[in-house]
Structure formats: structure tokens, C-alpha cells
């Protein structure tokens, strides 16, 4: 079978993680590129940055597939003064197209939140409508909130978690959302979740959850979404094999947690007690 062009890669992406499942505010799909360009090598990364674009170029890739889009807010100009501008200019100069699968990857079956629910050991998992980017499930046995935070630090390879809870209560029904999910607090309440696992928990959202009696574990945006890279690369690899298409695939290994100043007093993972009565 001949090598696919960029438009063909988009069709494959749509089969794997349908774009119609993306949130209306999102900007999934081609960020920069020529639809008719033949693709022979693809790199995968969480973020589109000048560094990940250079990784793709260094590996002779015509395409970089990312989770986060480079174009989310409208741009009035493309300059080196902003990260999106630098990324777009780097991609254009290096001849690297960019395709992003964002909330469609979050929401689709077999996507990011299905993988997250599996990794934290949830059972009877459902998609809580209308929060299609979230998953709701139960633990086999109730567990204390801080015990879960320590367990999930190991299971997810995350060195630091913040816990919002008045007490170290035992929980069983878990509402999980990769990335920034506190906007789903109302949905979690409607489904009577004991605990929310997500990232990017802001002060006022933590206060609200505390008052409403819902425990929250903030595992960080990067920690919960870095698995998107392996999900994407594995899904495309399997699809190319089914199509009998040979494609060079490279997983970017240059990305890391942007918050590099987390203090670990005992030299290992830590759980931070954000709010407590004792």
C-alpha cells in the first residue's frame, strides 16, 4: 500500500479517536501542514513546542502528532514573542506538520480517560454524561484518600500529589478526568462521587469541593496526561500494521514536568495535605 499523505493520516486519526467527540471549544486536527504531503515518519509528543518540533525534525519526521494543540486561542500575529508563535515558525522552518488530538482523545473509547481509569484500578467504568471527557467507576474495596494518593503516585509514576479533604475518609466511587477537570465538579456531585482525581486544581475550586464534602486528588496536568503519547503511538502503530503500511514512528523523550521545583523532604514521592481538621 502506498504511503499515506497528511489527509490520510487525519482520516486514520478520525477512525481511532473521532473528532466529533471533541469539545466545541477545542481545536483538534491539523495545526499546520499540507494535506497532500506524503508522510513517511511520525513523531509523537504531549505538547507542541520548539523542542518537540526539533525532535521530530532530528528524526527526519514530516509530521508531529501531539495531544495538546498549538492553536487554541485566536492569534493576531505569529512571532517569536509567544510559545505558539515560536512553535509554528519552528515547524514551518523545519518542514514539520503538526496534528493534534486533544479532547477527542480524552473522550473516545480506548483513549486517555479509559486508560487512566484502568491504571488506577476502577471497575464498572462508565462515561458520566454530559461529561464525556470523564470516567466514573468504583474501587473493589473502599480505601482512605491518602492511601489512594500514595498508591496512585506509584501506579502513575507521579512524584507529588495534593489532596483536598477535611479528613482521611474512606472512598469508593471515583470520578477521574485527565488534565484540568474541576469544571466537572457539579457532574461528580450528581453522580455521588466520593473522590475526584484530576489536575490543575485551583484554590477556589478546592475550597468549593471542601465545602461540598467531595475529596479531590490533584495529580497534576502533566502526570495524568503524559500517557497520551504512548496511547497515540501504539494506536497508530497497530492501525498501520493492519493497513500493511510501513511507517517510522518515534516517541519524543525530551519532555518533562514543567514544575521542576517540587521539594521532596524525604527524597521520594510526597502527598501534600491541602486541607485538614488535624
C-alpha positions in Angstrom: 0.0 0.0 0.0 1.4 3.5 -0.9 2.5 5.8 1.9 -0.4 7.9 3.1 -0.5 11.7 2.8 -1.4 14.1 5.7 -5.1 14.0 4.8 -4.9 10.2 5.0 -3.3 10.4 8.5 -6.2 12.7 9.5 -8.7 10.0 8.3 -6.9 7.4 10.4 -6.9 9.7 13.4 -10.6 10.2 13.0 -11.2 6.4 12.9 -9.2 5.9 16.1 -10.4 8.9 18.1 -13.3 10.6 16.3 -13.0 14.4 16.0 -16.8 14.7 16.6 -16.2 13.7 20.2 -14.1 16.8 20.8 -15.4 19.6 23.0 -16.9 22.5 21.0 -14.3 25.0 22.3 -11.4 22.8 21.3 -9.2 22.9 18.2 -8.3 19.4 17.3 -6.9 18.4 13.9 -4.2 19.9 11.6 -2.5 22.8 13.2 0.0 23.4 10.4 0.7 21.4 7.3 -0.1 20.5 3.6 -2.9 18.0 3.1 -1.3 16.3 0.1 2.1 15.9 1.6 3.4 12.2 1.8 4.2 11.1 5.3 6.9 8.5 5.9 7.9 9.2 9.5 5.9 10.5 12.5 6.9 11.7 15.9 4.6 11.8 19.0 4.6 14.2 21.9 2.4 15.6 24.6 3.0 19.2 23.7 3.8 21.1 20.5 6.9 23.2 21.4 10.0 24.2 19.5 11.8 21.4 21.4 9.4 18.7 20.3 9.3 20.1 16.7 13.1 19.8 16.7 12.9 16.2 18.0 10.7 15.4 15.0 13.0 17.2 12.6 16.1 15.5 14.1 14.4 12.1 13.4 13.5 13.1 9.8 9.8 13.2 10.6 7.4 15.0 8.3 4.7 15.0 11.0 4.4 15.6 14.7 1.3 14.3 16.4 0.5 15.9 19.7 -2.1 15.7 22.4 -2.3 19.5 23.1 -3.0 21.8 20.2 -0.6 24.7 19.4 -3.5 26.8 18.1 -6.2 27.0 20.8 -6.7 30.8 21.2 -7.0 33.1 18.1 -3.6 34.5 17.0 -3.4 38.0 15.7 0.3 37.6 14.7 2.8 34.8 14.6 6.1 36.0 16.1 8.8 34.6 18.4 7.3 36.6 21.3 4.9 33.7 22.2 5.3 30.0 22.6 2.7 29.2 19.9 4.4 31.7 17.5 7.8 30.1 18.1 6.4 26.6 17.7 4.7 27.5 14.4 7.8 29.2 13.0 10.0 26.4 14.0 7.6 23.9 12.4 7.5 25.9 9.2 11.2 26.2 9.0 11.9 22.6 9.8 9.2 21.3 7.4 7.3 19.5 10.2 3.5 19.4 10.1 1.5 19.2 13.3 -1.6 17.3 14.0 -3.3 17.4 17.4 -5.7 15.0 19.1 -6.9 16.7 22.2 -10.4 16.3 23.8 -11.3 13.7 21.2 -8.5 11.6 22.7 -9.8 12.4 26.2 -13.3 11.3 25.4 -13.0 8.5 22.9 -13.3 4.8 23.8 -9.8 3.5 24.4 -8.5 7.0 24.8 -6.8 8.9 27.7 -9.5 8.6 30.3 -10.3 5.0 29.7 -6.6 4.3 30.2 -6.5 6.5 33.3 -9.5 4.6 34.8 -7.8 1.3 34.1 -4.4 2.3 35.6 -6.0 3.4 38.9 -8.0 0.2 39.2 -11.5 1.4 38.6 -14.3 -1.2 37.9 -17.8 -0.8 36.3 -16.5 2.2 34.5 -19.0 4.5 32.7 -18.9 7.8 30.9 -20.9 10.2 33.0 -23.0 12.3 30.6 -22.6 15.0 29.7 -19.1 14.9 31.0 -17.8 12.7 28.1 -14.2 13.5 28.8 -14.5 12.0 32.3 -14.9 8.5 33.7 -16.8 7.2 36.7 -16.0 3.9 38.4 -15.6 2.1 41.7 -12.8 0.6 43.6 -13.1 -3.1 44.5 -12.7 -2.1 48.2 -13.1 1.3 49.9 -9.8 3.0 50.6 -8.6 6.0 52.6 -8.0 9.1 50.5 -4.3 9.5 51.4 -3.7 5.8 51.0 -5.0 6.1 47.4 -2.9 9.2 46.7 0.2 7.2 47.8 -0.8 4.2 45.8 -1.5 6.2 42.7 1.8 8.0 42.9 3.4 4.7 42.4 0.9 3.4 39.8 1.1 6.5 37.7 4.8 7.4 38.4 3.9 10.9 39.7 6.2 12.2 42.4 3.9 14.6 44.1 0.1 14.9 44.7 -2.1 17.4 46.5 -5.1 16.1 48.5 -8.2 18.3 49.3 -10.1 16.7 52.1 -11.3 17.6 55.6 -10.5 14.1 56.9 -8.8 11.0 55.6 -12.1 9.3 54.8 -12.6 6.1 53.0 -13.9 6.4 49.5 -15.1 4.0 46.7 -16.7 5.9 43.9 -14.2 7.8 41.8 -14.7 10.5 39.2 -11.5 10.8 37.1 -10.6 13.4 34.5 -7.1 13.8 32.9 -5.8 17.4 32.6 -8.0 20.1 34.1 -11.2 18.6 35.3 -12.6 20.7 38.2 -15.1 22.2 35.8 -16.9 18.8 36.2 -17.4 19.2 39.9 -21.2 19.5 39.5 -21.3 16.3 37.4 -19.2 14.5 40.0 -21.7 15.6 42.7 -24.7 14.5 40.6 -23.1 11.0 40.3 -22.4 10.9 44.0 -18.7 10.5 43.6 -16.7 10.3 46.8 -13.5 11.4 45.1 -12.3 13.4 42.1 -8.9 12.6 40.5 -7.7 15.3 38.2 -5.1 18.0 37.7 -4.7 21.8 37.8 -6.9 22.3 40.8 -7.2 26.0 41.6 -7.7 27.5 45.0 -11.4 28.4 44.8 -12.3 25.1 43.2 -10.5 23.3 46.1 -12.4 25.4 48.6 -15.8 24.6 46.9 -15.1 20.9 46.9 -14.1 21.1 50.5 -17.3 22.7 51.5 -19.3 20.2 49.4 -17.6 17.3 51.0 -16.0 15.8 47.9 -12.4 14.7 48.3 -10.0 15.7 45.5 -6.6 14.4 44.5 -4.6 16.8 42.3 -2.1 14.7 40.4 -1.0 17.4 38.1 -1.7 18.0 34.4 1.5 16.5 33.0 1.4 13.5 35.3 -2.1 12.5 34.2 -1.6 13.2 30.5 1.9 12.1 29.6 0.5 8.6 28.9 -1.3 10.2 25.9 2.0 9.8 23.9 2.1 6.1 24.3 -1.7 5.7 23.7 -1.3 7.7 20.4 1.8 5.9 19.2 0.5 2.4 20.0 -2.9 3.1 18.3 -1.3 4.4 15.2 1.3 1.6 15.1 -1.5 -1.0 15.3 -3.5 0.8 12.6 -0.6 1.0 10.2 0.1 -2.7 10.7 -3.5 -3.5 9.8 -3.2 -1.4 6.7 0.1 -3.0 5.8 1.8 0.4 5.8 5.4 0.8 6.9 5.8 4.0 8.9 8.7 5.1 11.1 7.3 6.1 14.5 9.3 8.0 17.2 8.1 8.8 20.7 9.5 12.1 22.0 11.7 11.5 25.0 12.7 15.1 25.7 9.5 16.3 27.6 9.3 16.6 31.4 7.1 18.0 34.1 7.4 21.8 33.8 7.2 22.3 37.6 10.7 21.3 38.4 11.0 22.9 41.9 8.8 20.5 43.9 10.5 19.8 47.2 10.7 16.2 48.4 11.9 16.3 52.0 12.4 12.5 52.3 13.9 12.2 48.8 10.9 10.5 47.4 7.2 11.0 46.4 5.2 13.1 48.7 1.5 13.6 49.4 0.5 17.1 50.4 -2.3 17.6 52.9 -4.1 20.7 51.4 -6.8 20.9 54.0 -7.5 19.1 57.2 -9.1 19.3 60.6 -6.0 18.0 62.3 
